[in-house]
Amino acid sequence: MMKSFDSTRLGGIILALALALGLAACSAVKLGYANLPNLAYWWLDGYIDFSDEQAPAVRDEIGRLYAWHRQQELPKVLDLLARMEQTAATDLTPQQACTVFAEVRARLDAVVEEGVPRIATVASTLTGRELRYLQRKFRRNNERYHEEWVEVPPAKVHEKRFERMLERLETFYGSLDATQRDVLRQRIAQSAFDPARSHIEWQRRQQDLLQVLRRVAHRGTPEAEARTLVGGWFARVARAPDAGYRAYQEALLQEGCATFAAVHATTTPAQREQAARRLREYQRGLRDLVPQP
């Protein structure tokens, strides 16, 4: 799931759940979320290379978005984690797995909606120097992705996807046995995932973003128009202009839900309890960071 955002994670980087799912301990979740403003700035600066004059304003906008997230979104993330904990011990259908994904996506969408005006404000300060830096960053990322995913045989793509998914699943369930791993391998081998096709869409998004940023950065662009331009880009990320790609994206989503449900169906009571325990750890790590009335 996270891979599909690629260069589009301007909003998602603030999402606490995404952070939680990538960390392994209660203390790490708490520390990571508490440091999200610095992490977000570091990530964005790696793409933009803000000037000394731009940096304070960028940090300020990130700080405001983070404060909003702690107040408005973190309680909703905790509620989602609690509901996931309650269902960890039960069987799970692909439809139920997709429902969880839809809830995560809703939290991402809320961050994007809140973040669009702030992104537009930052974008209005960009100059040709920053935009050229971003373009070079995209080019390097594209070259690396093409080398690592497109130019390799399908068997190697399957193995890399297997290793990544296995690592994520074992974060929750602990070590998977040979039978469980076989289920995962078979699902990946049958997947419709096409690295070249995905890469074409990501490059379209990159060029689209560069065009949007150039227009927003043009001095004299009204604030309302800048917000509309930035919001339009996010809308085209959520719903690709090409109908064929939208169908491909939906097929991958349904595959992912079915794969997770299939692996979950093979887990033992001990593995499911470990998953529930991990989700409780995430909640403990984040609950103290919700602002008190």
Residue, then its C-alpha position, 0 to 999 in steps of 0.5 A: m500500500m505505501k508503495s503506491f504513494d511513491s512521490t505523493r506522500l506529502g500528506g500521508i507522511i503525517l499519518a500516525l497509523a502509517l508510522a505505527l505500522g512501520l515501527a516495531a515497539c511501543s516506545a519507537v511508535k511514541l518517539g517516532y510520532a513525537n518527532l514527525p515534524n522533524l521527520a516530515y521536514w527532512w523527507l520534504d527537504g530531500y526532495i526540494d532542498f529548501s533554502d535557508e530563507q524558506a526553511p522556517a516557514v516550511r517548518d512552521e506549516i508542518g508544525r501547524l499540520y502536526a498540531w491539527h493531526r494530534q488534536q483532530e486525527l490521532p484520536k481517530v487513529l487510536d479508535l481504528l487501532a482499537r477496532m483492529e485489535q478487537t478483530a485480530a483474533t477472528d477470521l477475516t474476509p477480503q471484504q473486511a480487509c478492504t474495509v480496514f484499508a478504506e478507513v486508513r485511506a479516509r484518514l489519509d484523505a483527511v490529512v490531504e484536505e487539511g494539508v492542501p492550503r499549507i502545501a500551496t503556501v510552501a509551493s508559492t515560495l519555490t523558485g526554479r532552483e528548487l524545482r530543478y532539484l525536485q526534477r533531478k530527484f525524480r529522475r534519480n528515483n526513476e532510474r533506480y526503480h527501473e534498474e531494481w524493478v523493471e529490468v529484472p526478471p519476474a521471478k526476482v520481482h516476485e521474490k522482492r515483493f515476497e520479502r517485503m510483505l513477509e517482513r510486514l506480516e511478521t511484524f504483527y504475527g511473528s515468524l510465519d511457518a513454511t505453509q504460511r509462506d507458501v500461501l503468500r508466495q502463491r498469491i504474489a506469483q499470481s498477482a497482476f502487479d506490473p512494475a513497468r505499468s506502475h512506473i509509467e503512472w508514477q512518472r505521470r504523477q511526477q510530471d503533473l506535480l512539476q507542472v502544478l508547482r511551476r504554476v503555483a510558484h509563478r508570482g501573482t498566482p491567486e491563493a485560491e487558484a494555488r489551492t485548487l491546483v494542488g488539490g487537483w493534483f491530489a485528486r488525480v493521484a487518488r483517481a488516475p485520469d486513465a480508466g485502464y490504470r484505475a481498473y489495474q489499481e482496483a485489481l491490485l487493491q482487491e488482490g492485497c485484501a484477498t492475500f492478507a485475508a488468506v494469510h490471516a486464515t492460516t495463523t494460529p491463536a498464538q499468532r493472532e494474539q501476538a498481532a493483537r498485542r502489537l496493536r495494543e502496544y501501538q495504542r499505548g505508545l500514541r495515547d499519551l500524545v493526544p492533547q488533553p482538553 
